[in-house]
Amino acid sequence: MSKQCQVTKRKPSVGRKYAIRGIAKKKKGIGLNITGKTKRRFEPNLMKKRIWFAEENRFVSLKLSAAALRTIDKKGISAVVREMRARGDKV
């Protein structure tokens, strides 16, 4: 299964990690210089949760990000599941 939130569709993004050397100008140096750049991935904060879905009287297992958990707290699980099904996702 992909590292993607089922509600918000967040997935890993790509960025860089910088290696910095030198003494800051504030500390009477010549400044900080980037000496190396490495590619890295920013992973979403994913958790697998079982949430009680009262309308269908069953548990729903979802792979959620922290932002999706806050969305479910705000809107409710029934509204979120309705949106997912309208989008064509299997719940």
PLY file of the C-alpha trace (Angstrom):
ply
format ascii 1.0
element vertex 91
property float x
property float y
property float z
element edge 90
property int vertex1
property int vertex2
end_header
0.00 0.00 0.00
1.30 3.47 -0.86
2.35 6.00 1.74
-0.70 8.16 1.08
-3.50 9.43 3.32
-6.88 8.07 2.23
-8.76 11.25 3.23
-6.47 14.18 2.34
-4.42 12.36 -0.35
-1.16 13.63 1.16
1.89 11.71 -0.03
5.68 12.02 0.27
7.24 15.09 -1.28
10.84 15.56 -2.36
13.23 18.18 -1.04
16.85 18.74 -0.15
19.03 18.56 2.94
21.84 21.13 3.03
25.25 20.68 4.66
26.43 24.08 5.94
29.93 25.08 7.11
31.59 28.28 8.18
31.33 30.93 10.86
28.42 33.39 10.75
29.19 37.01 9.87
27.56 38.00 13.15
30.38 36.11 14.90
33.07 37.88 12.81
33.37 35.07 10.27
33.09 35.20 6.49
29.59 33.69 6.43
27.89 30.35 6.18
28.36 28.37 2.99
26.45 25.40 1.62
28.98 22.62 1.00
26.64 19.85 -0.07
23.07 19.14 -1.13
21.43 15.74 -0.72
17.98 14.70 -1.90
15.51 13.59 0.77
11.84 12.74 1.18
9.37 14.49 3.44
7.06 11.70 4.63
3.47 12.41 5.73
2.57 11.66 9.36
0.52 8.50 8.66
-1.28 6.27 11.16
-3.53 3.26 10.64
-6.77 3.81 12.61
-9.96 1.81 13.18
-12.86 4.23 13.53
-16.40 3.24 14.52
-18.82 4.08 11.70
-22.21 4.21 13.45
-24.33 4.55 10.29
-23.24 1.11 9.03
-22.68 -0.33 12.53
-19.08 -1.39 11.82
-15.45 -0.34 12.16
-13.70 1.35 9.23
-9.90 0.92 8.91
-8.21 3.92 7.35
-4.63 5.06 6.75
-4.78 8.68 7.95
-2.50 11.66 8.33
-2.63 13.83 11.45
-4.45 16.51 9.43
-7.09 13.96 8.39
-7.71 13.04 12.04
-8.41 16.71 12.79
-10.75 16.84 9.77
-12.68 13.81 11.06
-12.94 15.43 14.51
-14.34 18.59 12.90
-16.72 17.19 10.24
-17.48 13.73 11.61
-16.72 10.32 10.11
-20.00 10.07 8.19
-19.36 13.30 6.24
-15.79 12.26 5.45
-16.84 8.78 4.25
-19.57 10.37 2.11
-16.96 12.63 0.45
-14.59 9.69 -0.11
-17.32 7.62 -1.76
-18.36 10.56 -3.95
-14.74 10.77 -5.07
-14.82 7.07 -5.97
-12.67 5.66 -3.14
-13.48 2.31 -1.58
-14.14 2.45 2.18
0 1
1 2
2 3
3 4
4 5
5 6
6 7
7 8
8 9
9 10
10 11
11 12
12 13
13 14
14 15
15 16
16 17
17 18
18 19
19 20
20 21
21 22
22 23
23 24
24 25
25 26
26 27
27 28
28 29
29 30
30 31
31 32
32 33
33 34
34 35
35 36
36 37
37 38
38 39
39 40
40 41
41 42
42 43
43 44
44 45
45 46
46 47
47 48
48 49
49 50
50 51
51 52
52 53
53 54
54 55
55 56
56 57
57 58
58 59
59 60
60 61
61 62
62 63
63 64
64 65
65 66
66 67
67 68
68 69
69 70
70 71
71 72
72 73
73 74
74 75
75 76
76 77
77 78
78 79
79 80
80 81
81 82
82 83
83 84
84 85
85 86
86 87
87 88
88 89
89 90
